[in-house]
Structure formats: C-alpha cells, structure tokens
Amino acid sequence: VPAMIYLLGMPTKVVVGTSLFQIIFVTGFTTLMHATTNYTVDMALALILLTGGVIGAQIGTRLGAYLKAEQLRILLAVMVLAVCGKLALDLLLTPGEPYSIASAGGHA
C-alpha cells in the first residue's frame, strides 16, 4: 500500500480499494490451497474472521468517506507503526509458558 501511494502516486482512496480487492483473491486462493492439501482450515475461525472482515469493511468505508486523503495516510502510518512496534516487542519479550495447557477456568 505505501508503495502504491508514494512510488506510483496513486490516490489514497483508490489504493485502499485496490488493496482490498487484491486481498480477497489472495486469501481465497490460500484458504482453498490449505483446505485441499493440508486439510487445515478451521471453519469456526474462518467464519469469525469473515464476519469481522465484513463489519470492518463497512466501518472503513463509512470512515473513509469522511476523511481526507492526508488523514487516511496518517492513519495508515499509525497502523503500520503500531504493527511494527508489536512485532518488535514480541521479538524482545520472552513468553512465560508457550506450551502450557490450562483448564476452562484458567487454573492449571
């Protein structure tokens, strides 16, 4: 997305739609490949993610109609930096018990 905005000079609102259109095909193909080769598609998780994606797309569309292109760029930069910070933090912090199994009440 940043490359389309800054290197290709595309308008921000067009870039958002183009990116989402591309993501539909990539995720659909990836899900199909996992389902046919590894049988590793969790349908409950897929439905939850699909529901969140549909709701998020509706909210994003309405929000994008009210924001200017510069505001969308700032929002994108904040989200990219937040993900970068989370990944950096995950690399630096050691998890407590990555392979522990807890009961439903949360007590081991």
C-alpha positions in Angstrom: 0.0 0.0 0.0 2.7 2.6 0.8 4.4 1.8 -2.5 1.3 2.4 -4.4 0.8 5.8 -2.6 4.4 7.1 -2.7 6.1 5.3 -5.6 3.2 5.1 -8.1 1.5 8.3 -6.9 -2.0 6.7 -6.7 -4.7 8.5 -4.8 -5.1 7.1 -1.3 -8.8 6.1 -1.6 -8.0 4.2 -4.8 -5.2 2.4 -3.1 -7.4 1.2 -0.3 -9.9 -0.3 -2.6 -7.2 -1.9 -4.8 -5.5 -3.4 -1.8 -8.8 -4.9 -0.5 -9.7 -6.2 -3.9 -6.3 -8.0 -4.2 -6.6 -9.4 -0.6 -9.9 -11.1 -1.5 -8.2 -13.2 -4.2 -5.0 -13.9 -2.2 -6.9 -15.1 0.9 -9.4 -17.0 -1.1 -6.7 -18.9 -3.0 -4.6 -19.5 0.1 -7.6 -20.9 2.0 -8.5 -23.1 -0.9 -4.9 -24.5 -1.1 -4.8 -25.2 2.6 -8.2 -26.9 2.5 -7.2 -29.2 -0.4 -3.6 -30.0 0.5 -3.3 -30.0 4.3 -7.0 -30.0 5.5 -6.0 -27.3 8.0 -8.8 -24.9 7.6 -10.6 -24.1 10.9 -14.1 -23.3 9.7 -15.2 -21.7 13.0 -12.1 -19.4 12.9 -12.8 -18.7 9.2 -16.3 -17.6 9.9 -15.3 -15.4 12.8 -12.6 -13.7 10.6 -15.0 -13.3 7.7 -17.6 -11.7 10.0 -15.0 -9.3 11.4 -13.8 -8.5 7.9 -17.3 -7.7 6.6 -18.1 -5.5 9.6 -14.7 -3.8 9.4 -15.1 -3.1 5.7 -18.5 -1.4 6.3 -17.0 0.7 9.1 -13.9 1.5 7.0 -16.0 2.5 4.0 -18.0 5.0 6.0 -15.0 6.3 7.8 -13.1 6.7 4.6 -15.9 8.8 3.1 -15.5 11.4 5.9 -11.6 11.5 5.9 -9.4 13.4 3.6 -6.6 11.6 1.7 -3.9 13.1 4.0 -5.8 11.9 7.1 -6.0 8.4 5.6 -2.3 8.4 5.0 -1.6 9.4 8.6 -4.0 6.7 9.9 -2.2 4.1 7.7 1.2 5.2 9.0 0.0 4.9 12.6 -1.3 1.4 12.0 1.9 0.3 10.3 4.0 1.7 13.1 1.7 0.0 15.7 2.1 -3.4 14.0 5.9 -2.8 13.7 6.1 -1.9 17.4 4.1 -5.1 18.4 6.4 -7.3 16.3 9.5 -5.7 17.8 8.0 -6.2 21.3 7.3 -9.8 20.6 10.9 -10.3 19.4 12.3 -8.8 22.6 10.0 -10.3 25.3 10.2 -13.9 26.3 6.8 -15.6 26.6 6.0 -17.2 30.0 4.8 -20.6 29.2 4.2 -21.0 25.4 3.1 -24.7 25.6 1.0 -24.8 28.8 -2.5 -26.3 28.8 -4.9 -24.7 31.2 -8.4 -25.8 32.2 -11.5 -23.8 31.2 -11.3 -21.8 34.5 -7.8 -20.7 33.7 -6.2 -22.7 36.5 -3.7 -25.3 35.7 
